[in-house]
Amino acid sequence: MFSFLFRILGLSILALAVVLAVLDVTRSITASAFVLTPLAVTWSELSPASLNSARLFVLSLGLPWLWDPLALALMRLPSWLLFWFFAMVLMWMGRKKDNRYGRFANR
């Protein structure tokens, strides 16, 4: 049951990663330079209020080290790369388990 949900969610996030990669390629072609849009820029374009809310939430937990070096370092990476990685993890979690007895073995 959960493996099916992980695979569906992984494929949906992978589709989002492909869309973001195509946007970066399109921006690179129009700018005649290599353009990688960081996650922070993508997030602030879509919903700046939720980005600020996430920062305030992490800081209210009393974990400033979680926001400043860790989250900001991840938000400097290209958005399509992070979504691709997350999709691959979900699809790995939802993979079908191999038969440990082999393909033609009787149980």
Accessible surface in RSA format (square Angstrom, percent):
REM  Atomic radii and reference values for relative SASA: ProtOr
REM  Chains: A
REM  Algorithm: Lee & Richards
REM  Probe-radius: 1.40
REM  Slices: 20
REM RES _ NUM      All-atoms   Total-Side   Main-Chain    Non-polar    All polar
REM                ABS   REL    ABS   REL    ABS   REL    ABS   REL    ABS   REL
RES MET A   1   171.16  88.6 124.43  82.4  46.73 111.3 104.77  89.1  66.39  88.0
RES PHE A   2   143.14  71.6 140.94  87.3   2.21   5.7 140.94  85.4   2.21   6.3
RES SER A   3    41.45  35.0  37.03  49.4   4.43  10.2  19.81  42.2  21.64  30.3
RES PHE A   4   115.50  57.8 115.50  71.5   0.00   0.0 115.50  70.0   0.00   0.0
RES LEU A   5    82.88  46.2  80.35  57.5   2.53   6.4  80.59  56.6   2.29   6.2
RES PHE A   6    58.77  29.4  58.75  36.4   0.02   0.0  58.77  35.6   0.00   0.0
RES ARG A   7    71.25  29.9  71.25  36.3   0.00   0.0  29.62  40.5  41.63  25.2
RES ILE A   8    84.63  48.2  84.13  62.7   0.50   1.2  84.13  60.6   0.50   1.4
RES LEU A   9    90.04  50.1  88.48  63.3   1.56   3.9  89.92  63.1   0.12   0.3
RES GLY A  10     0.00   0.0   0.00   N/A   0.00   0.0   0.00   0.0   0.00   0.0
RES LEU A  11    93.87  52.3  87.76  62.8   6.11  15.3  88.03  61.8   5.84  15.7
RES SER A  12    63.07  53.3  48.66  64.9  14.41  33.2  33.18  70.6  29.89  41.9
RES ILE A  13    24.85  14.1  23.98  17.9   0.87   2.1  24.85  17.9   0.00   0.0
RES LEU A  14    40.24  22.4  40.24  28.8   0.00   0.0  40.24  28.3   0.00   0.0
RES ALA A  15    57.11  52.5  49.62  76.6   7.49  17.0  55.98  78.8   1.14   3.0
RES LEU A  16    77.99  43.4  73.86  52.8   4.12  10.4  77.15  54.2   0.84   2.3
RES ALA A  17     3.71   3.4   2.79   4.3   0.92   2.1   3.14   4.4   0.58   1.5
RES VAL A  18    83.23  54.8  81.48  73.8   1.76   4.2  83.23  72.3   0.00   0.0
RES VAL A  19    83.94  55.2  81.16  73.5   2.78   6.7  83.63  72.7   0.31   0.9
RES LEU A  20    20.41  11.4  19.15  13.7   1.25   3.2  19.15  13.5   1.25   3.4
RES ALA A  21    29.38  27.0  28.55  44.1   0.84   1.9  29.07  40.9   0.31   0.8
RES VAL A  22    86.42  56.9  86.04  77.9   0.38   0.9  86.42  75.1   0.00   0.0
RES LEU A  23    75.64  42.1  75.62  54.1   0.03   0.1  75.62  53.1   0.03   0.1
RES ASP A  24     6.23   4.4   6.03   6.0   0.20   0.5   4.56  10.7   1.67   1.7
RES VAL A  25    88.48  58.2  86.78  78.6   1.70   4.1  88.38  76.8   0.09   0.3
RES THR A  26    67.15  47.8  66.16  67.1   0.99   2.4  51.79  69.6  15.35  23.2
RES ARG A  27    88.93  37.3  87.28  44.5   1.65   3.9  37.86  51.7  51.07  31.0
RES SER A  28    20.37  17.2  16.83  22.5   3.54   8.1  15.14  32.2   5.23   7.3
RES ILE A  29   126.76  72.1 110.27  82.1  16.49  39.7 116.40  83.8  10.36  28.1
RES THR A  30   109.44  77.8  74.05  75.1  35.39  84.3  67.95  91.3  41.49  62.7
RES ALA A  31    60.57  55.7  30.88  47.7  29.69  67.5  41.85  58.9  18.72  49.6
RES SER A  32   105.00  88.7  66.03  88.1  38.97  89.8  46.07  98.1  58.93  82.6
RES ALA A  33    59.26  54.5  44.89  69.3  14.37  32.7  57.71  81.3   1.55   4.1
RES PHE A  34   171.31  85.7 137.88  85.4  33.43  87.0 140.34  85.1  30.97  88.6
RES VAL A  35    43.13  28.4  39.07  35.4   4.06   9.8  41.92  36.4   1.20   3.3
RES LEU A  36    78.31  43.6  57.41  41.1  20.90  52.5  57.41  40.3  20.90  56.2
RES THR A  37    11.16   7.9   9.12   9.2   2.05   4.9   8.80  11.8   2.37   3.6
RES PRO A  38    41.55  30.3  40.87  37.3   0.68   2.5  41.50  34.3   0.06   0.3
RES LEU A  39    33.04  18.4  33.04  23.6   0.00   0.0  33.04  23.2   0.00   0.0
RES ALA A  40    33.67  31.0  32.47  50.1   1.20   2.7  32.81  46.2   0.86   2.3
RES VAL A  41    63.96  42.1  62.80  56.9   1.16   2.8  63.96  55.6   0.00   0.0
RES THR A  42    16.75  11.9  16.75  17.0   0.00   0.0  14.06  18.9   2.69   4.1
RES TRP A  43    74.97  30.1  72.15  34.9   2.82   6.6  66.93  35.7   8.04  13.0
RES SER A  44    44.31  37.4  36.43  48.6   7.88  18.1  22.33  47.5  21.99  30.8
RES GLU A  45   112.49  64.6  78.37  59.3  34.11  81.2  42.69  82.6  69.80  57.0
RES LEU A  46   145.69  81.1 115.32  82.5  30.36  76.3 117.01  82.2  28.67  77.2
RES SER A  47    41.10  34.7  38.11  50.9   2.99   6.9  26.03  55.4  15.07  21.1
RES PRO A  48    85.55  62.4  80.50  73.4   5.06  18.4  80.90  66.8   4.66  28.9
RES ALA A  49    75.35  69.3  64.67  99.8  10.68  24.3  73.52 103.5   1.83   4.8
RES SER A  50    45.26  38.2  38.82  51.8   6.45  14.9  40.17  85.6   5.09   7.1
RES LEU A  51    34.32  19.1  34.32  24.6   0.00   0.0  34.32  24.1   0.00   0.0
RES ASN A  52    70.39  48.5  66.66  64.4   3.73   9.0  20.56  49.5  49.83  48.2
RES SER A  53    66.31  56.0  59.76  79.8   6.56  15.1  32.90  70.1  33.41  46.8
RES ALA A  54    27.96  25.7  20.48  31.6   7.48  17.0  27.44  38.6   0.52   1.4
RES ARG A  55    88.42  37.1  88.42  45.1   0.00   0.0  24.18  33.0  64.25  38.9
RES LEU A  56    93.17  51.9  89.88  64.3   3.29   8.3  90.28  63.4   2.89   7.8
RES PHE A  57   125.89  63.0 121.06  75.0   4.83  12.6 125.40  76.0   0.49   1.4
RES VAL A  58    22.75  15.0  22.75  20.6   0.00   0.0  22.75  19.8   0.00   0.0
RES LEU A  59    66.86  37.2  51.46  36.8  15.41  38.7  51.74  36.3  15.13  40.7
RES SER A  60    88.91  75.1  48.49  64.7  40.42  93.1  49.94 106.3  38.97  54.6
RES LEU A  61    97.27  54.2  68.43  49.0  28.83  72.5  72.53  50.9  24.74  66.6
RES GLY A  62    51.90  64.0   0.00   N/A  51.90  64.0  31.86  87.4  20.03  44.9
RES LEU A  63    57.21  31.9  57.21  40.9   0.00   0.0  57.21  40.2   0.00   0.0
RES PRO A  64    76.34  55.6  75.28  68.6   1.05   3.8  75.69  62.5   0.65   4.0
RES TRP A  65   152.13  61.1 146.38  70.9   5.76  13.5 138.15  73.7  13.98  22.7
RES LEU A  66    52.74  29.4  52.70  37.7   0.05   0.1  52.70  37.0   0.05   0.1
RES TRP A  67    24.98  10.0  24.93  12.1   0.05   0.1  20.69  11.0   4.29   7.0
RES ASP A  68    86.19  60.4  85.00  84.6   1.19   2.8  20.72  48.8  65.47  65.3
RES PRO A  69    84.50  61.6  68.69  62.6  15.81  57.5  78.71  65.0   5.80  36.0
RES LEU A  70    89.89  50.1  87.45  62.6   2.44   6.1  89.89  63.1   0.00   0.0
RES ALA A  71    21.72  20.0  18.56  28.6   3.16   7.2  21.58  30.4   0.14   0.4
RES LEU A  72    58.66  32.7  57.70  41.3   0.96   2.4  57.70  40.5   0.96   2.6
RES ALA A  73    44.41  40.8  37.82  58.4   6.58  15.0  38.48  54.2   5.93  15.7
RES LEU A  74    83.57  46.5  83.55  59.8   0.01   0.0  83.57  58.7   0.00   0.0
RES MET A  75    10.29   5.3  10.14   6.7   0.15   0.4   9.37   8.0   0.92   1.2
RES ARG A  76   166.48  69.9 148.07  75.5  18.41  43.8  67.92  92.8  98.57  59.7
RES LEU A  77    68.46  38.1  68.11  48.7   0.34   0.9  68.46  48.1   0.00   0.0
RES PRO A  78    17.84  13.0  17.30  15.8   0.54   1.9  17.70  14.6   0.14   0.8
RES SER A  79     1.64   1.4   1.64   2.2   0.00   0.0   0.00   0.0   1.64   2.3
RES TRP A  80    74.35  29.8  74.35  36.0   0.00   0.0  72.78  38.8   1.57   2.5
RES LEU A  81    61.56  34.3  61.56  44.0   0.00   0.0  61.56  43.2   0.00   0.0
RES LEU A  82    36.80  20.5  32.65  23.4   4.15  10.4  32.96  23.1   3.84  10.3
RES PHE A  83    56.62  28.3  56.17  34.8   0.45   1.2  56.58  34.3   0.04   0.1
RES TRP A  84   110.68  44.4 110.68  53.6   0.00   0.0  93.89  50.1  16.79  27.2
RES PHE A  85   123.38  61.7 123.38  76.4   0.00   0.0 123.38  74.8   0.00   0.0
RES PHE A  86   102.18  51.1 101.66  63.0   0.52   1.3 102.18  61.9   0.00   0.0
RES ALA A  87     0.00   0.0   0.00   0.0   0.00   0.0   0.00   0.0   0.00   0.0
RES MET A  88    62.69  32.5  58.58  38.8   4.11   9.8  29.98  25.5  32.71  43.3
RES VAL A  89    53.24  35.0  51.13  46.3   2.11   5.1  53.14  46.2   0.10   0.3
RES LEU A  90    10.95   6.1  10.95   7.8   0.00   0.0  10.95   7.7   0.00   0.0
RES MET A  91    53.54  27.7  48.07  31.8   5.46  13.0  48.43  41.2   5.11   6.8
RES TRP A  92   157.07  63.0 150.97  73.1   6.10  14.3 137.93  73.5  19.15  31.1
RES MET A  93    78.82  40.8  64.51  42.7  14.31  34.1  53.52  45.5  25.31  33.5
RES GLY A  94     0.00   0.0   0.00   N/A   0.00   0.0   0.00   0.0   0.00   0.0
RES ARG A  95   104.13  43.7  98.48  50.2   5.65  13.4  42.37  57.9  61.76  37.4
RES LYS A  96   155.25  75.7 135.74  83.3  19.50  46.4  83.89  75.5  71.36  76.0
RES LYS A  97   148.75  72.6 121.39  74.5  27.36  65.2 103.65  93.3  45.10  48.0
RES ASP A  98   136.35  95.5 110.78 110.3  25.57  60.5  35.71  84.1 100.64 100.4
RES ASN A  99    63.75  44.0  40.54  39.2  23.21  55.9  27.45  66.1  36.30  35.1
RES ARG A 100   202.20  84.9 161.68  82.4  40.52  96.5  74.63 102.0 127.57  77.3
RES TYR A 101   110.69  51.7  89.09  50.7  21.60  56.2  69.50  52.2  41.19  50.8
RES GLY A 102    33.01  40.7   0.00   N/A  33.01  40.7  32.00  87.8   1.01   2.3
RES ARG A 103   207.83  87.3 171.03  87.2  36.79  87.6  58.60  80.1 149.22  90.4
RES PHE A 104   176.67  88.4 146.83  90.9  29.84  77.6 153.53  93.1  23.14  66.2
RES ALA A 105    47.54  43.7  22.49  34.7  25.05  57.0  31.56  44.4  15.97  42.3
RES ASN A 106   147.77 101.9 117.90 113.9  29.87  71.9  32.19  77.5 115.59 111.7
RES ARG A 107   214.97  90.3 137.01  69.8  77.96 185.6  90.11 123.2 124.86  75.7
END  Absolute sums over single chains surface
CHAIN  1 A     8110.5       7052.6       1057.8       6049.8       2060.7
END  Absolute sums over all chains
TOTAL          8110.5       7052.6       1057.8       6049.8       2060.7
